[in-house]
Amino acid sequence: GYLWHVDTGCVFNSSDQNDIEYFEIYNYNKLKLFRFSSTLDKYVGYTEFGIKQATAFNNDKDIIADVRARKEYICLNNIKLDYESALTKS
């Protein structure tokens, strides 16, 4: 069969929003097609199909606004909790 898989995550050094990177990596059958990085603030393609998808996503203002909002919704809210409950106590 075929497998479409999206990895999402947050990389951070503190709970400051400027120190947080949100990413999404789109894979198909273990092949990385394209990704979004909040540090770059855009999608980047790695295959011919991925480049086409990244270009289309970058040109769609609604998709870009949505992925930017996910950084705050997913990362910022959870990292503040994680940082306060675990990382400051280690």
PyMOL commands that place a pseudoatom at each C-alpha (Angstrom):
pseudoatom trace, name=CA, resn=GLY, resi=1, chain=A, elem=C, hetatm=0, pos=[0.000, 0.000, 0.000]
pseudoatom trace, name=CA, resn=TYR, resi=2, chain=A, elem=C, hetatm=0, pos=[0.852, 3.676, 0.030]
pseudoatom trace, name=CA, resn=LEU, resi=3, chain=A, elem=C, hetatm=0, pos=[1.398, 5.875, 3.036]
pseudoatom trace, name=CA, resn=TRP, resi=4, chain=A, elem=C, hetatm=0, pos=[0.776, 9.642, 3.257]
pseudoatom trace, name=CA, resn=HIS, resi=5, chain=A, elem=C, hetatm=0, pos=[2.145, 10.985, 6.508]
pseudoatom trace, name=CA, resn=VAL, resi=6, chain=A, elem=C, hetatm=0, pos=[2.489, 14.486, 7.990]
pseudoatom trace, name=CA, resn=ASP, resi=7, chain=A, elem=C, hetatm=0, pos=[4.843, 15.205, 10.883]
pseudoatom trace, name=CA, resn=THR, resi=8, chain=A, elem=C, hetatm=0, pos=[4.214, 18.360, 12.887]
pseudoatom trace, name=CA, resn=GLY, resi=9, chain=A, elem=C, hetatm=0, pos=[6.099, 19.729, 15.820]
pseudoatom trace, name=CA, resn=CYS, resi=10, chain=A, elem=C, hetatm=0, pos=[7.593, 22.571, 17.756]
pseudoatom trace, name=CA, resn=VAL, resi=11, chain=A, elem=C, hetatm=0, pos=[11.245, 23.267, 18.443]
pseudoatom trace, name=CA, resn=PHE, resi=12, chain=A, elem=C, hetatm=0, pos=[11.956, 25.710, 21.244]
pseudoatom trace, name=CA, resn=ASN, resi=13, chain=A, elem=C, hetatm=0, pos=[14.568, 27.014, 23.670]
pseudoatom trace, name=CA, resn=SER, resi=14, chain=A, elem=C, hetatm=0, pos=[12.184, 29.011, 25.849]
pseudoatom trace, name=CA, resn=SER, resi=15, chain=A, elem=C, hetatm=0, pos=[8.515, 29.958, 26.024]
pseudoatom trace, name=CA, resn=ASP, resi=16, chain=A, elem=C, hetatm=0, pos=[9.222, 33.194, 24.122]
pseudoatom trace, name=CA, resn=GLN, resi=17, chain=A, elem=C, hetatm=0, pos=[7.337, 33.136, 20.810]
pseudoatom trace, name=CA, resn=ASN, resi=18, chain=A, elem=C, hetatm=0, pos=[10.453, 34.287, 18.925]
pseudoatom trace, name=CA, resn=ASP, resi=19, chain=A, elem=C, hetatm=0, pos=[12.335, 31.180, 20.124]
pseudoatom trace, name=CA, resn=ILE, resi=20, chain=A, elem=C, hetatm=0, pos=[9.719, 28.755, 18.809]
pseudoatom trace, name=CA, resn=GLU, resi=21, chain=A, elem=C, hetatm=0, pos=[9.773, 27.091, 15.399]
pseudoatom trace, name=CA, resn=TYR, resi=22, chain=A, elem=C, hetatm=0, pos=[6.671, 25.298, 14.155]
pseudoatom trace, name=CA, resn=PHE, resi=23, chain=A, elem=C, hetatm=0, pos=[7.133, 22.804, 11.334]
pseudoatom trace, name=CA, resn=GLU, resi=24, chain=A, elem=C, hetatm=0, pos=[5.095, 20.468, 9.155]
pseudoatom trace, name=CA, resn=ILE, resi=25, chain=A, elem=C, hetatm=0, pos=[6.779, 17.799, 7.029]
pseudoatom trace, name=CA, resn=TYR, resi=26, chain=A, elem=C, hetatm=0, pos=[4.723, 16.060, 4.316]
pseudoatom trace, name=CA, resn=ASN, resi=27, chain=A, elem=C, hetatm=0, pos=[5.904, 12.562, 3.381]
pseudoatom trace, name=CA, resn=TYR, resi=28, chain=A, elem=C, hetatm=0, pos=[4.777, 9.949, 0.885]
pseudoatom trace, name=CA, resn=ASN, resi=29, chain=A, elem=C, hetatm=0, pos=[6.171, 6.432, 1.171]
pseudoatom trace, name=CA, resn=LYS, resi=30, chain=A, elem=C, hetatm=0, pos=[9.079, 7.637, 3.347]
pseudoatom trace, name=CA, resn=LEU, resi=31, chain=A, elem=C, hetatm=0, pos=[9.971, 10.327, 0.783]
pseudoatom trace, name=CA, resn=LYS, resi=32, chain=A, elem=C, hetatm=0, pos=[9.969, 13.912, 2.064]
pseudoatom trace, name=CA, resn=LEU, resi=33, chain=A, elem=C, hetatm=0, pos=[7.914, 15.932, -0.423]
pseudoatom trace, name=CA, resn=PHE, resi=34, chain=A, elem=C, hetatm=0, pos=[7.680, 19.390, 1.133]
pseudoatom trace, name=CA, resn=ARG, resi=35, chain=A, elem=C, hetatm=0, pos=[7.650, 21.148, 4.474]
pseudoatom trace, name=CA, resn=PHE, resi=36, chain=A, elem=C, hetatm=0, pos=[6.615, 24.331, 6.230]
pseudoatom trace, name=CA, resn=SER, resi=37, chain=A, elem=C, hetatm=0, pos=[8.918, 26.094, 8.651]
pseudoatom trace, name=CA, resn=SER, resi=38, chain=A, elem=C, hetatm=0, pos=[7.788, 29.087, 10.675]
pseudoatom trace, name=CA, resn=THR, resi=39, chain=A, elem=C, hetatm=0, pos=[11.398, 30.258, 10.728]
pseudoatom trace, name=CA, resn=LEU, resi=40, chain=A, elem=C, hetatm=0, pos=[11.355, 30.550, 6.928]
pseudoatom trace, name=CA, resn=ASP, resi=41, chain=A, elem=C, hetatm=0, pos=[7.624, 31.456, 7.009]
pseudoatom trace, name=CA, resn=LYS, resi=42, chain=A, elem=C, hetatm=0, pos=[6.974, 29.440, 3.869]
pseudoatom trace, name=CA, resn=TYR, resi=43, chain=A, elem=C, hetatm=0, pos=[6.684, 25.971, 2.363]
pseudoatom trace, name=CA, resn=VAL, resi=44, chain=A, elem=C, hetatm=0, pos=[9.743, 24.447, 0.680]
pseudoatom trace, name=CA, resn=GLY, resi=45, chain=A, elem=C, hetatm=0, pos=[9.567, 21.559, -1.801]
pseudoatom trace, name=CA, resn=TYR, resi=46, chain=A, elem=C, hetatm=0, pos=[12.065, 18.703, -2.124]
pseudoatom trace, name=CA, resn=THR, resi=47, chain=A, elem=C, hetatm=0, pos=[10.654, 16.789, -5.115]
pseudoatom trace, name=CA, resn=GLU, resi=48, chain=A, elem=C, hetatm=0, pos=[9.042, 17.902, -8.361]
pseudoatom trace, name=CA, resn=PHE, resi=49, chain=A, elem=C, hetatm=0, pos=[5.587, 17.314, -6.866]
pseudoatom trace, name=CA, resn=GLY, resi=50, chain=A, elem=C, hetatm=0, pos=[6.644, 18.894, -3.563]
pseudoatom trace, name=CA, resn=ILE, resi=51, chain=A, elem=C, hetatm=0, pos=[7.897, 22.051, -5.268]
pseudoatom trace, name=CA, resn=LYS, resi=52, chain=A, elem=C, hetatm=0, pos=[4.553, 22.420, -7.078]
pseudoatom trace, name=CA, resn=GLN, resi=53, chain=A, elem=C, hetatm=0, pos=[2.632, 21.930, -3.814]
pseudoatom trace, name=CA, resn=ALA, resi=54, chain=A, elem=C, hetatm=0, pos=[4.882, 24.334, -1.907]
pseudoatom trace, name=CA, resn=THR, resi=55, chain=A, elem=C, hetatm=0, pos=[4.447, 27.003, -4.583]
pseudoatom trace, name=CA, resn=ALA, resi=56, chain=A, elem=C, hetatm=0, pos=[0.666, 26.573, -4.590]
pseudoatom trace, name=CA, resn=PHE, resi=57, chain=A, elem=C, hetatm=0, pos=[0.486, 26.690, -0.777]
pseudoatom trace, name=CA, resn=ASN, resi=58, chain=A, elem=C, hetatm=0, pos=[2.764, 29.745, -0.580]
pseudoatom trace, name=CA, resn=ASN, resi=59, chain=A, elem=C, hetatm=0, pos=[0.535, 31.586, -3.049]
pseudoatom trace, name=CA, resn=ASP, resi=60, chain=A, elem=C, hetatm=0, pos=[-2.648, 30.836, -1.076]
pseudoatom trace, name=CA, resn=LYS, resi=61, chain=A, elem=C, hetatm=0, pos=[-3.070, 33.517, 1.602]
pseudoatom trace, name=CA, resn=ASP, resi=62, chain=A, elem=C, hetatm=0, pos=[-5.637, 31.449, 3.516]
pseudoatom trace, name=CA, resn=ILE, resi=63, chain=A, elem=C, hetatm=0, pos=[-3.304, 28.452, 3.818]
pseudoatom trace, name=CA, resn=ILE, resi=64, chain=A, elem=C, hetatm=0, pos=[-0.418, 30.650, 4.967]
pseudoatom trace, name=CA, resn=ALA, resi=65, chain=A, elem=C, hetatm=0, pos=[-2.636, 32.429, 7.530]
pseudoatom trace, name=CA, resn=ASP, resi=66, chain=A, elem=C, hetatm=0, pos=[-3.851, 29.060, 8.813]
pseudoatom trace, name=CA, resn=VAL, resi=67, chain=A, elem=C, hetatm=0, pos=[-0.385, 27.560, 9.200]
pseudoatom trace, name=CA, resn=ARG, resi=68, chain=A, elem=C, hetatm=0, pos=[0.859, 30.707, 10.962]
pseudoatom trace, name=CA, resn=ALA, resi=69, chain=A, elem=C, hetatm=0, pos=[-2.060, 30.440, 13.395]
pseudoatom trace, name=CA, resn=ARG, resi=70, chain=A, elem=C, hetatm=0, pos=[-1.164, 26.808, 14.128]
pseudoatom trace, name=CA, resn=LYS, resi=71, chain=A, elem=C, hetatm=0, pos=[2.183, 27.957, 15.544]
pseudoatom trace, name=CA, resn=GLU, resi=72, chain=A, elem=C, hetatm=0, pos=[0.392, 29.946, 18.216]
pseudoatom trace, name=CA, resn=TYR, resi=73, chain=A, elem=C, hetatm=0, pos=[-2.428, 27.447, 18.740]
pseudoatom trace, name=CA, resn=ILE, resi=74, chain=A, elem=C, hetatm=0, pos=[-0.277, 24.307, 18.917]
pseudoatom trace, name=CA, resn=CYS, resi=75, chain=A, elem=C, hetatm=0, pos=[3.153, 25.462, 20.035]
pseudoatom trace, name=CA, resn=LEU, resi=76, chain=A, elem=C, hetatm=0, pos=[2.753, 28.563, 22.138]
pseudoatom trace, name=CA, resn=ASN, resi=77, chain=A, elem=C, hetatm=0, pos=[-0.083, 27.284, 24.320]
pseudoatom trace, name=CA, resn=ASN, resi=78, chain=A, elem=C, hetatm=0, pos=[1.484, 23.864, 24.933]
pseudoatom trace, name=CA, resn=ILE, resi=79, chain=A, elem=C, hetatm=0, pos=[5.060, 25.030, 25.344]
pseudoatom trace, name=CA, resn=LYS, resi=80, chain=A, elem=C, hetatm=0, pos=[4.093, 27.475, 28.073]
pseudoatom trace, name=CA, resn=LEU, resi=81, chain=A, elem=C, hetatm=0, pos=[2.504, 24.598, 29.985]
pseudoatom trace, name=CA, resn=ASP, resi=82, chain=A, elem=C, hetatm=0, pos=[5.405, 22.215, 29.343]
pseudoatom trace, name=CA, resn=TYR, resi=83, chain=A, elem=C, hetatm=0, pos=[7.993, 24.832, 30.165]
pseudoatom trace, name=CA, resn=GLU, resi=84, chain=A, elem=C, hetatm=0, pos=[6.362, 25.794, 33.455]
pseudoatom trace, name=CA, resn=SER, resi=85, chain=A, elem=C, hetatm=0, pos=[5.531, 22.254, 34.589]
pseudoatom trace, name=CA, resn=ALA, resi=86, chain=A, elem=C, hetatm=0, pos=[8.621, 20.327, 33.512]
pseudoatom trace, name=CA, resn=LEU, resi=87, chain=A, elem=C, hetatm=0, pos=[11.552, 22.218, 32.100]
pseudoatom trace, name=CA, resn=THR, resi=88, chain=A, elem=C, hetatm=0, pos=[11.908, 24.768, 34.917]
pseudoatom trace, name=CA, resn=LYS, resi=89, chain=A, elem=C, hetatm=0, pos=[12.051, 21.920, 37.447]
pseudoatom trace, name=CA, resn=SER, resi=90, chain=A, elem=C, hetatm=0, pos=[14.834, 19.869, 35.873]
for i in range(1, 90): cmd.bond("trace and resi %d" % i, "trace and resi %d" % (i + 1))
show_as sticks, trace
zoom trace
